[in-house]
Amino acid sequence: MNNYQLEPLVNAHCETGENPYWDSNRQLLLWTDIPQGRLYRFDARSTQWGEFYQGPEVGGFTLQVDGSLLLFRANEICRFPWGGEVETLVTGIDPATGRFNDVIADPAGRVFAGTMGLGDKPSGGLYRVDLDGSVTRLVTGTGCSNGMGFSPDLRQFYWTDTTARTIFIFDYDLESGDISNRREFLKLPEEFGLPDGLTIDTAGCIWLACWDGYAIRKYSPDGKPVDVIEFPVAKVSSATFGGADLKELYVTTAGGSADSATADGTLYRVRVAAQGRPEFRSRVLLD
C-alpha cells in the first residue's frame, strides 16, 4: 500500500456526500448531499466553497454541454442552469422505484441512471436516458444501484449492484447506447464494506469507494486488487479524478450531521500515480 496523503478540503457534514463531478472548464468540484437536498462546489484555484442549490434531494447529476446541470431527483429529471431556476423535464419515470442514485453521462451525451428500490423492495435498477428524453429500463431487481464507468476503449460498461455486493461488466455499443452480455467483474468481500461509487483511470483500473469500509480500493482491469487508500471515516461513498492534470482523486464521504463534530461527510483530495479523463457531458433535450 502506498503512503497516500489525504487532504480534507470541505467538511459540510454531509449526510450522504455523493456524485463528485469535476468541471474541467471552471476547475470546480461539484457534489451532492442527497438526503439534505444540497449541491456544493469547491473552487480548486481559490479553495473557496459553498452551497449553490437547496431543494428536493438530488440522487445524482450530470453537466450538460451547454453548462447547465441535469438533476436526477425523486422520479424526475430537471434542468438547472447556473444562476437560474429549476425546470422539470421528465416526470413519472417508474412508480415502482424510489429515487435516483448515481448517474453518469456516456460519450454520446446519453445518461445512465441508477435508482433505489421503493422501501425494502428490490425494485431499483438501471435506466438509460436518451437525447430526446426518452427513458429505457435496462436492469431491475436491486435495492441499490450504484457506481458506473466506461473502459478506456469505450467497449465495456461497469455497473455496481450494491445489494449484491457486485460490480458487473457489460459490452457497450457507443452508437446505440445498448449494453449486453452482463457478467460479474468483482464481488467485494464483506470485510471490505459495500461497493459504492467508482471511477476509472486511463489504464482501465477501477477505483472503488467502499461504504463502511474506510477505503478506496484500486483494482486492475481484470479485477485483481492493486492498492488501498485508507480513510479516517467509514462511509467512503464515491470518487472522481480532477485537478489541472486529472491526477488528483476527489473523494466524497457520508455519515455527517449538522450537529456533528466528526470528519464524517468530508470531501477529501489525494494525489495518486494515475490519471483520469475528462467527465463526459450530457446532451439530453438540448437539440
TORLUMPA-709162 format. One record per residue (C-alpha): residue number from 1; chain; x, y, z. Coordinates in nm, 3 decimals, padded with zeros to 5 digits. Layout:
REM residues N
{NUM, A, {X, Y, Z}}
...
//
This chain:
REM residues 287
{1, A, {00.000, 00.000, 00.000}}
{2, A, {00.136, 00.342, -00.099}}
{3, A, {00.175, 00.621, 00.154}}
{4, A, {-00.109, 00.845, 00.038}}
{5, A, {-00.151, 01.192, 00.184}}
{6, A, {-00.517, 01.272, 00.244}}
{7, A, {-00.617, 01.638, 00.222}}
{8, A, {-00.952, 01.722, 00.384}}
{9, A, {-01.097, 02.004, 00.176}}
{10, A, {-01.452, 02.069, 00.298}}
{11, A, {-01.642, 01.935, 00.595}}
{12, A, {-02.002, 02.020, 00.513}}
{13, A, {-02.108, 01.737, 00.748}}
{14, A, {-02.277, 01.566, 00.453}}
{15, A, {-02.527, 01.301, 00.550}}
{16, A, {-02.463, 01.131, 00.216}}
{17, A, {-02.198, 01.313, 00.015}}
{18, A, {-02.211, 01.169, -00.338}}
{19, A, {-02.166, 01.216, -00.713}}
{20, A, {-01.833, 01.408, -00.715}}
{21, A, {-01.803, 01.569, -01.059}}
{22, A, {-01.502, 01.759, -01.190}}
{23, A, {-01.590, 02.059, -01.407}}
{24, A, {-01.265, 02.099, -01.601}}
{25, A, {-01.373, 02.427, -01.763}}
{26, A, {-01.431, 02.604, -01.433}}
{27, A, {-01.186, 02.395, -01.226}}
{28, A, {-01.466, 02.319, -00.984}}
{29, A, {-01.550, 02.005, -00.792}}
{30, A, {-01.928, 01.964, -00.761}}
{31, A, {-02.106, 01.718, -00.531}}
{32, A, {-02.441, 01.648, -00.368}}
{33, A, {-02.561, 01.571, -00.018}}
{34, A, {-02.853, 01.355, -00.126}}
{35, A, {-03.097, 01.348, 00.170}}
{36, A, {-03.031, 01.711, 00.258}}
{37, A, {-03.113, 01.827, -00.096}}
{38, A, {-02.796, 02.036, -00.126}}
{39, A, {-02.539, 02.080, -00.402}}
{40, A, {-02.192, 02.213, -00.325}}
{41, A, {-01.895, 02.337, -00.525}}
{42, A, {-01.527, 02.365, -00.438}}
{43, A, {-01.307, 02.602, -00.643}}
{44, A, {-00.965, 02.437, -00.677}}
{45, A, {-00.798, 02.767, -00.767}}
{46, A, {-00.930, 02.984, -00.485}}
{47, A, {-01.009, 02.698, -00.238}}
{48, A, {-01.344, 02.869, -00.176}}
{49, A, {-01.653, 02.653, -00.144}}
{50, A, {-02.022, 02.691, -00.094}}
{51, A, {-02.374, 02.564, -00.146}}
{52, A, {-02.541, 02.657, -00.475}}
{53, A, {-02.865, 02.457, -00.466}}
{54, A, {-03.111, 02.360, -00.193}}
{55, A, {-03.435, 02.180, -00.267}}
{56, A, {-03.568, 01.829, -00.322}}
{57, A, {-03.300, 01.563, -00.286}}
{58, A, {-03.068, 01.510, -00.583}}
{59, A, {-02.957, 01.148, -00.619}}
{60, A, {-02.718, 01.236, -00.898}}
{61, A, {-02.645, 01.490, -01.169}}
{62, A, {-02.453, 01.546, -01.490}}
{63, A, {-02.318, 01.859, -01.653}}
{64, A, {-02.478, 01.934, -01.990}}
{65, A, {-02.276, 02.058, -02.288}}
{66, A, {-02.448, 02.397, -02.254}}
{67, A, {-02.313, 02.431, -01.899}}
{68, A, {-02.640, 02.365, -01.717}}
{69, A, {-02.685, 02.081, -01.470}}
{70, A, {-02.916, 01.786, -01.527}}
{71, A, {-03.060, 01.690, -01.187}}
{72, A, {-03.193, 01.341, -01.116}}
{73, A, {-03.427, 01.376, -00.823}}
{74, A, {-03.703, 01.151, -00.689}}
{75, A, {-03.853, 01.002, -01.006}}
{76, A, {-03.797, 01.319, -01.212}}
{77, A, {-03.527, 01.481, -01.422}}
{78, A, {-03.472, 01.858, -01.417}}
{79, A, {-03.253, 02.118, -01.582}}
{80, A, {-03.076, 02.364, -01.353}}
{81, A, {-02.890, 02.648, -01.530}}
{82, A, {-02.623, 02.830, -01.330}}
{83, A, {-02.796, 03.116, -01.154}}
{84, A, {-03.135, 03.016, -01.293}}
{85, A, {-03.449, 02.834, -01.193}}
{86, A, {-03.500, 02.458, -01.193}}
{87, A, {-03.705, 02.334, -01.489}}
{88, A, {-03.868, 01.991, -01.478}}
{89, A, {-03.809, 01.793, -01.799}}
{90, A, {-03.922, 01.435, -01.732}}
{91, A, {-04.157, 01.302, -01.462}}
{92, A, {-04.321, 00.975, -01.359}}
{93, A, {-04.032, 00.759, -01.472}}
{94, A, {-04.116, 00.447, -01.271}}
{95, A, {-04.367, 00.445, -00.983}}
{96, A, {-04.221, 00.115, -00.854}}
{97, A, {-03.881, 00.268, -00.781}}
{98, A, {-03.770, 00.501, -00.502}}
{99, A, {-03.525, 00.772, -00.605}}
{100, A, {-03.228, 00.810, -00.833}}
{101, A, {-02.887, 00.712, -00.701}}
{102, A, {-02.568, 00.772, -00.902}}
{103, A, {-02.575, 00.870, -01.268}}
{104, A, {-02.321, 00.908, -01.548}}
{105, A, {-02.321, 01.061, -01.896}}
{106, A, {-02.190, 00.848, -02.180}}
{107, A, {-01.965, 00.973, -02.465}}
{108, A, {-02.269, 01.044, -02.687}}
{109, A, {-02.444, 01.253, -02.422}}
{110, A, {-02.697, 00.998, -02.303}}
{111, A, {-02.724, 00.934, -01.929}}
{112, A, {-02.717, 00.601, -01.745}}
{113, A, {-02.908, 00.649, -01.421}}
{114, A, {-02.944, 00.411, -01.129}}
{115, A, {-03.227, 00.400, -00.878}}
{116, A, {-03.302, 00.277, -00.528}}
{117, A, {-03.576, 00.027, -00.452}}
{118, A, {-03.900, 00.154, -00.304}}
{119, A, {-03.894, 00.081, 00.069}}
{120, A, {-03.738, -00.262, 00.123}}
{121, A, {-03.834, -00.386, -00.223}}
{122, A, {-03.567, -00.482, -00.481}}
{123, A, {-03.737, -00.254, -00.732}}
{124, A, {-03.434, -00.040, -00.807}}
{125, A, {-03.238, -00.073, -01.126}}
{126, A, {-03.061, 00.094, -01.414}}
{127, A, {-03.210, 00.322, -01.680}}
{128, A, {-03.082, 00.493, -01.993}}
{129, A, {-03.200, 00.844, -02.075}}
{130, A, {-03.158, 00.917, -02.445}}
{131, A, {-03.101, 01.255, -02.608}}
{132, A, {-03.472, 01.304, -02.674}}
{133, A, {-03.554, 01.249, -02.305}}
{134, A, {-03.696, 00.901, -02.353}}
{135, A, {-03.622, 00.659, -02.070}}
{136, A, {-03.544, 00.287, -02.112}}
{137, A, {-03.521, 00.043, -01.822}}
{138, A, {-03.212, -00.177, -01.865}}
{139, A, {-03.179, -00.366, -01.536}}
{140, A, {-03.411, -00.422, -01.243}}
{141, A, {-03.411, -00.626, -00.923}}
{142, A, {-03.178, -00.441, -00.688}}
{143, A, {-03.227, -00.242, -00.372}}
{144, A, {-02.942, -00.003, -00.452}}
{145, A, {-02.790, 00.079, -00.789}}
{146, A, {-02.453, 00.250, -00.764}}
{147, A, {-02.122, 00.344, -00.931}}
{148, A, {-02.072, 00.325, -01.308}}
{149, A, {-01.796, 00.381, -01.560}}
{150, A, {-01.662, 00.309, -01.909}}
{151, A, {-01.346, 00.127, -02.008}}
{152, A, {-01.080, 00.345, -02.179}}
{153, A, {-01.161, 00.192, -02.520}}
{154, A, {-01.534, 00.260, -02.461}}
{155, A, {-01.622, -00.102, -02.533}}
{156, A, {-01.723, -00.200, -02.178}}
{157, A, {-01.958, -00.051, -01.922}}
{158, A, {-01.932, -00.115, -01.546}}
{159, A, {-02.231, -00.104, -01.312}}
{160, A, {-02.239, -00.159, -00.935}}
{161, A, {-02.518, -00.351, -00.764}}
{162, A, {-02.455, -00.264, -00.401}}
{163, A, {-02.726, -00.503, -00.282}}
{164, A, {-02.544, -00.796, -00.447}}
{165, A, {-02.202, -00.657, -00.339}}
{166, A, {-02.104, -00.692, -00.704}}
{167, A, {-01.967, -00.485, -00.991}}
{168, A, {-02.095, -00.616, -01.324}}
{169, A, {-01.940, -00.555, -01.664}}
{170, A, {-02.133, -00.530, -01.992}}
{171, A, {-02.042, -00.495, -02.356}}
{172, A, {-02.126, -00.139, -02.458}}
{173, A, {-02.223, -00.007, -02.801}}
{174, A, {-02.144, 00.362, -02.839}}
{175, A, {-02.363, 00.413, -03.144}}
{176, A, {-02.684, 00.279, -02.989}}
{177, A, {-02.612, 00.304, -02.616}}
{178, A, {-02.705, -00.063, -02.576}}
{179, A, {-02.543, -00.278, -02.309}}
{180, A, {-02.530, -00.660, -02.329}}
{181, A, {-02.351, -00.975, -02.214}}
{182, A, {-02.369, -00.900, -01.842}}
{183, A, {-02.113, -01.084, -01.629}}
{184, A, {-01.954, -01.049, -01.288}}
{185, A, {-01.642, -00.836, -01.270}}
{186, A, {-01.586, -00.820, -00.895}}
{187, A, {-01.764, -00.932, -00.578}}
{188, A, {-01.650, -00.733, -00.278}}
{189, A, {-01.574, -00.936, 00.038}}
{190, A, {-01.793, -00.846, 00.335}}
{191, A, {-01.496, -00.731, 00.543}}
{192, A, {-01.430, -00.454, 00.286}}
{193, A, {-01.773, -00.294, 00.329}}
{194, A, {-02.020, -00.233, 00.047}}
{195, A, {-01.924, -00.135, -00.309}}
{196, A, {-02.040, 00.221, -00.375}}
{197, A, {-01.925, 00.479, -00.631}}
{198, A, {-01.632, 00.424, -00.863}}
{199, A, {-01.412, 00.591, -01.122}}
{200, A, {-01.182, 00.450, -01.389}}
{201, A, {-00.835, 00.576, -01.484}}
{202, A, {-00.676, 00.588, -01.829}}
{203, A, {-00.511, 00.248, -01.770}}
{204, A, {-00.851, 00.090, -01.709}}
{205, A, {-00.806, 00.043, -01.333}}
{206, A, {-01.115, 00.079, -01.113}}
{207, A, {-01.101, 00.297, -00.803}}
{208, A, {-01.386, 00.176, -00.584}}
{209, A, {-01.536, 00.358, -00.284}}
{210, A, {-01.617, 00.117, -00.001}}
{211, A, {-01.913, 00.220, 00.214}}
{212, A, {-01.848, 00.115, 00.575}}
{213, A, {-01.507, 00.002, 00.452}}
{214, A, {-01.291, 00.308, 00.537}}
{215, A, {-01.123, 00.294, 00.197}}
{216, A, {-01.089, 00.344, -00.174}}
{217, A, {-00.974, 00.015, -00.327}}
{218, A, {-00.795, 00.003, -00.661}}
{219, A, {-00.845, -00.295, -00.894}}
{220, A, {-00.675, -00.385, -01.220}}
{221, A, {-00.877, -00.419, -01.543}}
{222, A, {-00.901, -00.794, -01.475}}
{223, A, {-01.039, -00.742, -01.124}}
{224, A, {-00.722, -00.805, -00.922}}
{225, A, {-00.658, -00.592, -00.609}}
{226, A, {-00.380, -00.339, -00.666}}
{227, A, {-00.383, -00.082, -00.386}}
{228, A, {-00.580, 00.069, -00.097}}
{229, A, {-00.625, 00.428, 00.020}}
{230, A, {-00.738, 00.427, 00.383}}
{231, A, {-00.965, 00.697, 00.526}}
{232, A, {-01.045, 00.802, 00.884}}
{233, A, {-01.419, 00.776, 00.816}}
{234, A, {-01.623, 00.464, 00.747}}
{235, A, {-01.866, 00.568, 00.476}}
{236, A, {-01.649, 00.638, 00.173}}
{237, A, {-01.910, 00.696, -00.097}}
{238, A, {-01.757, 00.791, -00.432}}
{239, A, {-01.455, 00.930, -00.617}}
{240, A, {-01.359, 01.110, -00.936}}
{241, A, {-01.040, 01.239, -01.095}}
{242, A, {-00.981, 01.612, -01.106}}
{243, A, {-00.717, 01.882, -01.098}}
{244, A, {-00.546, 02.050, -01.392}}
{245, A, {-00.373, 01.724, -01.487}}
{246, A, {-00.652, 01.489, -01.373}}
{247, A, {-00.414, 01.318, -01.129}}
{248, A, {-00.598, 01.414, -00.811}}
{249, A, {-00.865, 01.191, -00.666}}
{250, A, {-01.158, 01.377, -00.511}}
{251, A, {-01.346, 01.158, -00.263}}
{252, A, {-01.688, 01.210, -00.102}}
{253, A, {-01.786, 01.058, 00.231}}
{254, A, {-02.105, 01.030, 00.435}}
{255, A, {-02.232, 00.991, 00.790}}
{256, A, {-02.224, 01.355, 00.897}}
{257, A, {-02.492, 01.573, 01.050}}
{258, A, {-02.537, 01.940, 01.124}}
{259, A, {-02.455, 01.895, 01.494}}
{260, A, {-02.162, 01.661, 01.435}}
{261, A, {-01.801, 01.747, 01.520}}
{262, A, {-01.657, 01.445, 01.338}}
{263, A, {-01.492, 01.417, 00.996}}
{264, A, {-01.780, 01.210, 00.858}}
{265, A, {-01.918, 01.370, 00.543}}
{266, A, {-01.590, 01.544, 00.450}}
{267, A, {-01.473, 01.597, 00.092}}
{268, A, {-01.112, 01.475, 00.050}}
{269, A, {-00.843, 01.515, -00.213}}
{270, A, {-00.548, 01.282, -00.263}}
{271, A, {-00.270, 01.286, -00.521}}
{272, A, {-00.232, 00.950, -00.698}}
{273, A, {00.004, 00.789, -00.951}}
{274, A, {-00.273, 00.758, -01.208}}
{275, A, {-00.465, 00.984, -01.442}}
{276, A, {-00.833, 01.015, -01.514}}
{277, A, {-01.004, 01.157, -01.819}}
{278, A, {-01.246, 01.448, -01.853}}
{279, A, {-01.602, 01.374, -01.749}}
{280, A, {-01.846, 01.312, -02.034}}
{281, A, {-02.121, 01.573, -02.063}}
{282, A, {-02.487, 01.502, -02.125}}
{283, A, {-02.692, 01.635, -02.418}}
{284, A, {-03.043, 01.544, -02.304}}
{285, A, {-03.320, 01.755, -02.463}}
{286, A, {-03.081, 02.017, -02.596}}
{287, A, {-03.125, 01.970, -02.973}}
//
